[in-house]
Structures are given as C-alpha cells and as structure tokens.
Amino acid sequence: ITTPVFKVIKKALPGPFTFIFEASPNAPRYGGVKRKTVGIRVPDNQIVRQIVKEFGTPIVSTSVRESEETLEEYVTDPDLIFEKYRSLVDLVIDGGFGGNTPSTIIDCTNDDFDLVRQGLGDIEQFL
C-alpha cells in the first residue's frame, strides 16, 4: 500500500467503506478458492471491534445478504437472521437492527481510489 493510500484509509476507517487490494500470495483460501484481491472492512461498530480485540485477529467473513436478494429484501433483524441461518451457524449476536445501506466499495489495486459501489460512505471527504 502506498503512503497516500494508507493515509486516506487511516482517516476513513473505521467507517462504512470496503477497500479492495491485491491479495498477497500468502493470503488464505476462502471457500476453497484462491482470490487475486481482498476486501478490507473495518466497521464503526463497537460489538464487532470488541470481538476482534478479544480474538486478537481479523475476522474473515461474508455478508449475510444472499446474492439473489435485493437490498430491499436484505434482512438486518437479528431474530429473522437467526431463524434463517440457525442450522448453519453456531451463534448470532443480537446487536439490534442494522441499516440496509451497504458500504461504499473502493478499488485500490491501482494505487488509486476507483469507486466500485457508492454506499453509505463518501470517500471524497478523505481525499
């Protein structure tokens, strides 16, 4: 990561952004697939940040939203999430209702800030 990119990310995170970078050759496989890029997200959510602090390591995860669901159908109700995924997960933490607006995705693979998806965050304020 170049210094200018690092400085912007340091100001923007934690926040509603996902930054995409080229994956290291040492990056673990996720779902059995070796990826060329990796998305980094540090949400401004105290529950998630405390879990990461307690584990002492980043969390590798995916979105709850299934690929065929539209954002309007995207469920952030902890009770509904539990009902839908109870047989697939060990734990659902009830942190209250989440928002339906996704994070802003920024591609930094070319040492620049290419907007992939406009979401809740406005990267312009950090450039």
N, CA, C and O atoms as a DFTB+ gen file, in Angstrom:
508 C
 N C O
     1  1       0.860      -1.175       0.000
     2  2       0.000       0.000       0.000
     3  2       0.904       1.235       0.000
     4  3       1.830       1.341       0.803
     5  1       0.624       2.141      -0.891
     6  2       1.410       3.366      -0.942
     7  2       1.044       4.278       0.231
     8  3      -0.023       4.139       0.830
     9  1       1.928       5.197       0.544
    10  2       1.692       6.120       1.658
    11  2       0.431       6.962       1.468
    12  3      -0.343       7.091       2.417
    13  1       0.182       7.547       0.276
    14  2      -1.056       8.329       0.118
    15  2      -2.326       7.497       0.327
    16  3      -3.284       7.972       0.937
    17  1      -2.335       6.264      -0.175
    18  2      -3.496       5.384       0.010
    19  2      -3.655       5.060       1.496
    20  3      -4.763       5.104       2.031
    21  1      -2.555       4.740       2.152
    22  2      -2.596       4.421       3.582
    23  2      -3.168       5.581       4.394
    24  3      -3.980       5.366       5.295
    25  1      -2.751       6.805       4.084
    26  2      -3.228       7.976       4.830
    27  2      -4.738       8.163       4.694
    28  3      -5.412       8.502       5.667
    29  1      -5.265       7.945       3.501
    30  2      -6.714       8.073       3.295
    31  2      -7.456       6.982       4.066
    32  3      -8.455       7.255       4.730
    33  1      -6.969       5.763       3.975
    34  2      -7.621       4.648       4.665
    35  2      -7.596       4.856       6.176
    36  3      -8.574       4.570       6.866
    37  1      -6.486       5.349       6.676
    38  2      -6.375       5.594       8.117
    39  2      -7.408       6.618       8.585
    40  3      -7.933       6.504       9.693
    41  1      -7.706       7.618       7.751
    42  2      -8.717       8.621       8.101
    43  2     -10.136       8.065       7.950
    44  3     -11.026       8.424       8.721
    45  1     -10.351       7.195       6.964
    46  2     -11.700       6.718       6.636
    47  2     -12.175       5.565       7.519
    48  3     -13.378       5.344       7.653
    49  1     -11.246       4.833       8.117
    50  2     -11.618       3.674       8.927
    51  2     -11.351       3.931      10.399
    52  3     -10.374       4.600      10.737
    53  1     -12.205       3.410      11.290
    54  2     -13.393       2.623      10.989
    55  2     -14.477       3.491      10.352
    56  3     -14.620       4.676      10.653
    57  1     -15.225       2.857       9.470
    58  2     -16.287       3.565       8.772
    59  2     -16.957       2.696       7.733
    60  3     -16.635       1.514       7.616
    61  1     -17.890       3.262       6.968
    62  2     -18.715       2.494       6.024
    63  2     -18.046       2.285       4.664
    64  3     -18.627       2.580       3.620
    65  1     -16.808       1.767       4.696
    66  2     -16.056       1.556       3.460
    67  2     -15.493       0.148       3.405
    68  3     -15.163      -0.443       4.434
    69  1     -15.387      -0.383       2.196
    70  2     -14.643      -1.602       1.927
    71  2     -13.591      -1.227       0.900
    72  3     -13.917      -0.722      -0.174
    73  1     -12.318      -1.476       1.229
    74  2     -11.217      -1.163       0.324
    75  2     -10.683      -2.461      -0.264
    76  3     -10.418      -3.418       0.464
    77  1     -10.524      -2.492      -1.583
    78  2     -10.052      -3.684      -2.283
    79  2      -8.579      -3.514      -2.629
    80  3      -8.167      -2.484      -3.162
    81  1      -7.788      -4.548      -2.313
    82  2      -6.351      -4.570      -2.599
    83  2      -5.992      -5.884      -3.272
    84  3      -6.756      -6.847      -3.222
    85  1      -4.816      -5.915      -3.904
    86  2      -4.321      -7.181      -4.433
    87  2      -3.979      -8.070      -3.248
    88  3      -3.392      -7.617      -2.265
    89  1      -4.352      -9.333      -3.351
    90  2      -4.095     -10.279      -2.267
    91  2      -2.639     -10.718      -2.294
    92  3      -2.035     -10.857      -3.358
    93  1      -2.102     -10.928      -1.139
    94  2      -0.759     -11.473      -1.005
    95  2      -0.786     -12.934      -1.452
    96  3      -1.809     -13.605      -1.308
    97  1       0.325     -13.431      -1.992
    98  2       0.366     -14.867      -2.320
    99  2       0.147     -15.737      -1.086
   100  3      -0.232     -16.903      -1.205
   101  1       0.384     -15.175       0.094
   102  2       0.213     -15.920       1.345
   103  2      -1.195     -15.820       1.914
   104  3      -1.486     -16.411       2.954
   105  1      -2.074     -15.078       1.243
   106  2      -3.446     -14.931       1.735
   107  2      -4.131     -16.294       1.738
   108  3      -3.990     -17.064       0.788
   109  1      -4.873     -16.593       2.804
   110  2      -5.541     -17.898       2.868
   111  2      -6.653     -18.020       1.832
   112  3      -7.226     -17.029       1.380
   113  1      -6.934     -19.252       1.478
   114  2      -8.066     -19.521       0.591
   115  2      -9.339     -19.306       1.390
   116  3      -9.394     -19.608       2.582
   117  1     -10.354     -18.786       0.732
   118  2     -11.642     -18.593       1.389
   119  2     -12.669     -19.332       0.560
   120  3     -12.849     -19.035      -0.621
   121  1     -13.339     -20.285       1.163
   122  2     -14.304     -21.091       0.424
   123  2     -13.620     -21.988      -0.595
   124  3     -14.219     -22.365      -1.602
   125  1     -12.349     -22.332      -0.326
   126  2     -11.614     -23.210      -1.221
   127  2     -11.079     -22.540      -2.473
   128  3     -10.527     -23.210      -3.345
   129  1     -11.234     -21.224      -2.574
   130  2     -10.823     -20.502      -3.777
   131  2      -9.721     -19.511      -3.422
   132  3      -9.823     -18.785      -2.433
   133  1      -8.671     -19.485      -4.231
   134  2      -7.599     -18.504      -4.060
   135  2      -7.990     -17.241      -4.804
   136  3      -8.191     -17.285      -6.017
   137  1      -8.100     -16.141      -4.124
   138  2      -8.543     -14.874      -4.706
   139  2      -7.345     -14.014      -5.096
   140  3      -6.279     -14.098      -4.485
   141  1      -7.538     -13.182      -6.128
   142  2      -6.496     -12.244      -6.550
   143  2      -6.585     -10.937      -5.782
   144  3      -5.610     -10.191      -5.691
   145  1      -7.761     -10.665      -5.229
   146  2      -7.956      -9.440      -4.453
   147  2      -8.574      -9.777      -3.102
   148  3      -9.122     -10.860      -2.892
   149  1      -8.467      -8.817      -2.199
   150  2      -9.054      -8.972      -0.872
   151  2      -9.709      -7.649      -0.496
   152  3      -9.164      -6.578      -0.766
   153  1     -10.869      -7.729       0.122
   154  2     -11.564      -6.536       0.598
   155  2     -11.330      -6.365       2.089
   156  3     -11.464      -7.313       2.863
   157  1     -10.983      -5.156       2.480
   158  2     -10.739      -4.843       3.888
   159  2     -11.848      -3.916       4.371
   160  3     -12.097      -2.865       3.781
   161  1     -12.509      -4.321       5.452
   162  2     -13.607      -3.526       6.012
   163  2     -13.400      -3.439       7.512
   164  3     -13.210      -4.460       8.174
   165  1     -13.435      -2.238       8.053
   166  2     -13.365      -2.021       9.497
   167  2     -14.593      -1.198       9.867
   168  3     -14.552       0.032       9.834
   169  1     -15.688      -1.876      10.219
   170  2     -16.927      -1.149      10.506
   171  2     -16.826      -0.352      11.800
   172  3     -16.090      -0.713      12.718
   173  1     -17.569       0.721      11.850
   174  2     -17.635       1.532      13.060
   175  2     -18.734       0.954      13.942
   176  3     -19.764       1.587      14.172
   177  1     -18.496      -0.254      14.429
   178  2     -19.462      -0.996      15.233
   179  2     -18.725      -1.535      16.453
   180  3     -17.802      -2.338      16.322
   181  1     -19.129      -1.100      17.619
   182  2     -18.411      -1.460      18.840
   183  2     -18.431      -2.958      19.128
   184  3     -17.457      -3.492      19.659
   185  1     -19.513      -3.643      18.789
   186  2     -19.582      -5.091      19.041
   187  2     -18.528      -5.810      18.211
   188  3     -17.766      -6.622      18.737
   189  1     -18.485      -5.518      16.930
   190  2     -17.512      -6.167      16.040
   191  2     -16.091      -5.826      16.468
   192  3     -15.230      -6.704      16.520
   193  1     -15.843      -4.575      16.769
   194  2     -14.493      -4.160      17.152
   195  2     -14.053      -4.823      18.456
   196  3     -12.879      -5.159      18.611
   197  1     -14.981      -5.017      19.395
   198  2     -14.634      -5.686      20.648
   199  2     -14.344      -7.169      20.412
   200  3     -13.430      -7.724      21.023
   201  1     -15.108      -7.811      19.537
   202  2     -14.848      -9.219      19.215
   203  2     -13.460      -9.366      18.607
   204  3     -12.707     -10.261      18.991
   205  1     -13.114      -8.497      17.661
   206  2     -11.787      -8.548      17.033
   207  2     -10.703      -8.317      18.085
   208  3      -9.671      -8.988      18.076
   209  1     -10.938      -7.377      18.981
   210  2      -9.963      -7.097      20.042
   211  2      -9.761      -8.331      20.921
   212  3      -8.627      -8.679      21.252
   213  1     -10.854      -8.992      21.298
   214  2     -10.765     -10.184      22.151
   215  2     -10.080     -11.345      21.433
   216  3      -9.272     -12.054      22.034
   217  1     -10.396     -11.545      20.147
   218  2      -9.761     -12.617      19.373
   219  2      -8.296     -12.308      19.101
   220  3      -7.462     -13.210      19.036
   221  1      -7.990     -11.018      18.942
   222  2      -6.624     -10.623      18.623
   223  2      -6.245     -10.887      17.183
   224  3      -5.063     -10.922      16.839
   225  1      -7.253     -11.074      16.336
   226  2      -7.002     -11.370      14.923
   227  2      -8.190     -10.888      14.104
   228  3      -9.308     -10.827      14.616
   229  1      -7.966     -10.546      12.841
   230  2      -9.097     -10.125      11.998
   231  2     -10.102     -11.258      11.801
   232  3      -9.774     -12.432      11.969
   233  1     -11.303     -10.895      11.451
   234  2     -12.357     -11.864      11.154
   235  2     -12.509     -11.959       9.641
   236  3     -12.610     -10.940       8.957
   237  1     -12.527     -13.161       9.130
   238  2     -12.812     -13.387       7.717
   239  2     -14.284     -13.740       7.633
   240  3     -14.735     -14.701       8.257
   241  1     -15.040     -12.961       6.856
   242  2     -16.476     -13.209       6.792
   243  2     -17.041     -12.769       5.452
   244  3     -16.340     -12.232       4.595
   245  1     -18.310     -13.013       5.308
   246  2     -19.039     -12.578       4.130
   247  2     -20.312     -11.885       4.602
   248  3     -20.615     -11.876       5.795
   249  1     -21.034     -11.321       3.684
   250  2     -22.276     -10.638       4.017
   251  2     -23.374     -11.655       4.309
   252  3     -23.343     -12.777       3.803
   253  1     -24.336     -11.256       5.123
   254  2     -25.498     -12.111       5.374
   255  2     -26.385     -12.151       4.141
   256  3     -27.067     -13.144       3.887
   257  1     -26.370     -11.070       3.381
   258  2     -27.227     -10.984       2.192
   259  2     -26.809     -12.041       1.175
   260  3     -25.633     -12.160       0.832
   261  1     -27.786     -12.800       0.701
   262  2     -27.523     -13.784      -0.332
   263  2     -27.507     -13.102      -1.685
   264  3     -28.162     -12.076      -1.869
   265  1     -26.773     -13.651      -2.628
   266  2     -26.553     -12.987      -3.914
   267  2     -27.841     -12.687      -4.666
   268  3     -27.901     -11.700      -5.399
   269  1     -28.864     -13.503      -4.507
   270  2     -30.106     -13.262      -5.249
   271  2     -31.040     -12.275      -4.546
   272  3     -32.048     -11.868      -5.122
   273  1     -30.724     -11.891      -3.330
   274  2     -31.559     -10.937      -2.607
   275  2     -31.242      -9.508      -3.040
   276  3     -30.083      -9.151      -3.254
   277  1     -32.279      -8.711      -3.164
   278  2     -32.063      -7.291      -3.427
   279  2     -31.839      -6.591      -2.095
   280  3     -32.113      -7.161      -1.039
   281  1     -31.345      -5.367      -2.138
   282  2     -31.104      -4.635      -0.892
   283  2     -32.383      -4.425      -0.109
   284  3     -32.358      -4.367       1.120
   285  1     -33.520      -4.308      -0.820
   286  2     -34.789      -4.122      -0.122
   287  2     -35.157      -5.357       0.692
   288  3     -35.841      -5.252       1.710
   289  1     -34.702      -6.532       0.242
   290  2     -35.006      -7.775       0.947
   291  2     -33.957      -8.105       2.004
   292  3     -34.146      -9.009       2.818
   293  1     -32.869      -7.376       1.984
   294  2     -31.755      -7.627       2.886
   295  2     -32.222      -7.459       4.321
   296  3     -32.617      -6.365       4.725
   297  1     -32.179      -8.517       5.077
   298  2     -32.731      -8.532       6.425
   299  2     -31.644      -8.196       7.442
   300  3     -30.574      -8.806       7.445
   301  1     -31.925      -7.226       8.299
   302  2     -30.980      -6.897       9.364
   303  2     -31.603      -7.102      10.741
   304  3     -31.054      -6.653      11.748
   305  1     -32.737      -7.773      10.784
   306  2     -33.408      -8.096      12.039
   307  2     -32.730      -9.340      12.627
   308  3     -32.770     -10.401      12.004
   309  1     -32.110      -9.238      13.809
   310  2     -31.401     -10.380      14.380
   311  2     -32.271     -11.623      14.539
   312  3     -31.781     -12.737      14.353
   313  1     -33.553     -11.459      14.882
   314  2     -34.435     -12.621      15.036
   315  2     -34.651     -13.330      13.704
   316  3     -34.633     -14.559      13.646
   317  1     -34.854     -12.561      12.632
   318  2     -35.043     -13.164      11.312
   319  2     -33.759     -13.819      10.809
   320  3     -33.803     -14.878      10.182
   321  1     -32.619     -13.192      11.081
   322  2     -31.331     -13.782      10.696
   323  2     -31.144     -15.109      11.420
   324  3     -30.727     -16.095      10.813
   325  1     -31.449     -15.137      12.711
   326  2     -31.323     -16.371      13.482
   327  2     -32.217     -17.468      12.917
   328  3     -31.772     -18.601      12.737
   329  1     -33.470     -17.138      12.639
   330  2     -34.398     -18.130      12.094
   331  2     -33.903     -18.686      10.763
   332  3     -34.002     -19.888      10.518
   333  1     -33.380     -17.834       9.917
   334  2     -32.950     -18.254       8.584
   335  2     -31.663     -19.085       8.622
   336  3     -31.515     -20.026       7.841
   337  1     -30.738     -18.750       9.516
   338  2     -29.407     -19.364       9.492
   339  2     -29.097     -20.242      10.700
   340  3     -27.963     -20.698      10.843
   341  1     -30.061     -20.490      11.561
   342  2     -29.803     -21.212      12.805
   343  2     -29.156     -22.575      12.602
   344  3     -28.377     -23.014      13.448
   345  1     -29.458     -23.249      11.508
   346  2     -28.862     -24.569      11.279
   347  2     -27.476     -24.477      10.639
   348  3     -26.793     -25.491      10.495
   349  1     -27.060     -23.273      10.255
   350  2     -25.783     -23.102       9.557
   351  2     -24.703     -22.426      10.391
   352  3     -23.521     -22.503      10.056
   353  1     -25.100     -21.766      11.472
   354  2     -24.130     -21.023      12.280
   355  2     -24.209     -21.453      13.733
   356  3     -25.216     -22.005      14.178
   357  1     -23.147     -21.197      14.459
   358  2     -23.110     -21.535      15.877
   359  2     -23.676     -20.434      16.758
   360  3     -24.120     -20.691      17.878
   361  1     -23.659     -19.204      16.249
   362  2     -24.012     -18.082      17.097
   363  2     -24.503     -16.910      16.262
   364  3     -23.943     -16.615      15.206
   365  1     -25.547     -16.244      16.735
   366  2     -25.996     -14.970      16.172
   367  2     -26.015     -13.984      17.328
   368  3     -26.687     -14.214      18.334
   369  1     -25.284     -12.894      17.190
   370  2     -25.244     -11.869      18.230
   371  2     -26.282     -10.814      17.902
   372  3     -26.276     -10.237      16.815
   373  1     -27.168     -10.568      18.846
   374  2     -28.214      -9.571      18.650
   375  2     -27.657      -8.197      18.989
   376  3     -27.595      -7.804      20.154
   377  1     -27.253      -7.477      17.954
   378  2     -26.746      -6.120      18.117
   379  2     -27.776      -5.093      17.723
   380  3     -27.455      -3.917      17.551
   381  1     -29.018      -5.531      17.577
   382  2     -30.080      -4.635      17.138
   383  2     -30.179      -4.632      15.625
   384  3     -29.435      -5.328      14.933
   385  1     -31.101      -3.845      15.133
   386  2     -31.306      -3.752      13.693
   387  2     -30.144      -3.012      13.049
   388  3     -29.659      -2.012      13.578
   389  1     -29.706      -3.511      11.912
   390  2     -28.675      -2.826      11.136
   391  2     -29.331      -2.026      10.037
   392  3     -30.538      -2.130       9.818
   393  1     -28.550      -1.238       9.351
   394  2     -29.084      -0.465       8.233
   395  2     -29.050      -1.269       6.948
   396  3     -28.301      -2.240       6.838
   397  1     -29.848      -0.874       5.988
   398  2     -29.873      -1.559       4.700
   399  2     -28.924      -0.946       3.682
   400  3     -28.764      -1.494       2.591
   401  1     -28.289       0.181       4.011
   402  2     -27.380       0.810       3.065
   403  2     -26.024       0.126       3.152
   404  3     -25.430       0.082       4.229
   405  1     -25.523      -0.405       2.049
   406  2     -24.248      -1.126       2.074
   407  2     -23.061      -0.172       2.196
   408  3     -23.204       1.045       2.076
   409  1     -21.899      -0.751       2.435
   410  2     -20.679       0.052       2.482
   411  2     -20.319       0.524       1.075
   412  3     -20.725      -0.076       0.080
   413  1     -19.559       1.598       1.015
   414  2     -19.004       2.075      -0.245
   415  2     -17.778       1.222      -0.539
   416  3     -16.926       1.041       0.331
   417  1     -17.680       0.697      -1.757
   418  2     -16.548      -0.148      -2.130
   419  2     -15.597       0.654      -3.009
   420  3     -15.996       1.227      -4.023
   421  1     -14.328       0.680      -2.597
   422  2     -13.290       1.415      -3.300
   423  2     -12.193       0.442      -3.717
   424  3     -11.643      -0.272      -2.879
   425  1     -11.875       0.412      -5.011
   426  2     -10.805      -0.434      -5.541
   427  2      -9.491       0.340      -5.475
   428  3      -9.343       1.383      -6.111
   429  1      -8.546      -0.176      -4.706
   430  2      -7.232       0.466      -4.549
   431  2      -6.127      -0.356      -5.203
   432  3      -4.951      -0.138      -4.912
   433  1      -6.475      -1.287      -6.071
   434  2      -5.461      -2.158      -6.672
   435  2      -4.506      -1.413      -7.590
   436  3      -3.414      -1.912      -7.865
   437  1      -4.880      -0.244      -8.069
   438  2      -4.002       0.545      -8.938
   439  2      -3.427       1.749      -8.200
   440  3      -3.070       2.747      -8.827
   441  1      -3.333       1.663      -6.862
   442  2      -2.846       2.771      -6.033
   443  2      -3.636       4.044      -6.260
   444  3      -3.095       5.147      -6.184
   445  1      -4.913       3.884      -6.538
   446  2      -5.824       5.000      -6.733
   447  2      -7.120       4.630      -6.013
   448  3      -7.199       3.575      -5.385
   449  1      -8.113       5.472      -6.098
   450  2      -9.394       5.221      -5.441
   451  2     -10.484       5.154      -6.503
   452  3     -11.086       6.170      -6.850
   453  1     -10.734       3.947      -7.018
   454  2     -11.755       3.750      -8.043
   455  2     -13.038       3.271      -7.377
   456  3     -13.063       2.226      -6.728
   457  1     -14.103       4.051      -7.548
   458  2     -15.382       3.722      -6.939
   459  2     -16.001       2.517      -7.638
   460  3     -16.246       2.549      -8.843
   461  1     -16.251       1.458      -6.877
   462  2     -16.906       0.256      -7.393
   463  2     -18.399       0.324      -7.104
   464  3     -19.223       0.009      -7.962
   465  1     -18.742       0.743      -5.875
   466  2     -20.147       0.877      -5.481
   467  2     -20.268       2.028      -4.488
   468  3     -19.560       2.078      -3.482
   469  1     -21.172       2.944      -4.787
   470  2     -21.448       4.017      -3.833
   471  2     -22.409       3.490      -2.785
   472  3     -23.496       3.010      -3.107
   473  1     -22.010       3.581      -1.563
   474  2     -22.846       3.148      -0.455
   475  2     -22.968       4.267       0.555
   476  3     -23.101       5.436       0.190
   477  1     -22.923       3.910       1.812
   478  2     -23.124       4.870       2.891
   479  2     -21.989       5.891       3.011
   480  3     -22.228       7.043       3.371
   481  1     -20.767       5.474       2.714
   482  2     -19.617       6.359       2.894
   483  2     -19.334       7.255       1.703
   484  3     -19.570       6.876       0.556
   485  1     -18.819       8.464       1.989
   486  2     -18.406       9.411       0.950
   487  2     -16.893       9.561       1.022
   488  3     -16.378      10.281       1.877
   489  1     -16.184       8.887       0.133
   490  2     -14.723       8.879       0.157
   491  2     -14.133      10.248      -0.149
   492  3     -13.012      10.545       0.265
   493  1     -14.869      11.081      -0.866
   494  2     -14.356      12.400      -1.272
   495  2     -13.909      13.237      -0.078
   496  3     -12.967      14.021      -0.196
   497  1     -14.561      13.087       1.056
   498  2     -14.200      13.898       2.221
   499  2     -12.833      13.535       2.791
   500  3     -12.284      14.279       3.603
   501  1     -12.277      12.395       2.372
   502  2     -10.979      11.954       2.885
   503  2      -9.850      12.112       1.874
   504  3      -8.686      11.888       2.206
   505  1     -10.181      12.494       0.647
   506  2      -9.154      12.614      -0.400
   507  2      -8.440      13.942      -0.324
   508  3      -7.547      14.209      -1.129
